[in-house]
């Protein structure tokens, strides 16, 4: 997963992807969405976090 095959997606990459999907979101809304997805606050979206997003799961 990830463009470099390193097992995670960086915050900037995820933010750019979300912007492509929903280009009407503000920068603040994108930041809030990424904060919610990055549950452990690592600054990286690990596979488990990404999988939960894709599966529609939330805590």
Secondary structure, 3 states (H helix, E strand, C coil): CCCCCCCEEEHHHHHHHHHHHCCCCCHHHHHHHHHHHCCCCCCEEEHHHHHHHHHCCCC
